Amino acid sequence: MIEVNVKEEEKTVEKINFPVLMRSINLNQIVLFTKDREGTCLKIGSSTLDIGQHSCDWASCYNNSIWEKYKGEITLKNK
């Protein structure tokens, strides 16, 4: 007789405090999220969006196959 024990890996969702800067893993785009799916593009990366473009329909910032927390620093200033 064989005994089989399978333990599934627990997936945890990291707590996100808004506002938060997130970087798109594939596009290298940076978005300042103010809600789960709402934010403003601060770096376009290889996307076709414009800097400053705001959307309420981003892929969820909790989706860790698309987004990761941005660890760098961004400075905003007028030209």
Order of alpha helices (4+ residues) and beta strands (2+ residues): beta-beta-beta-beta-beta
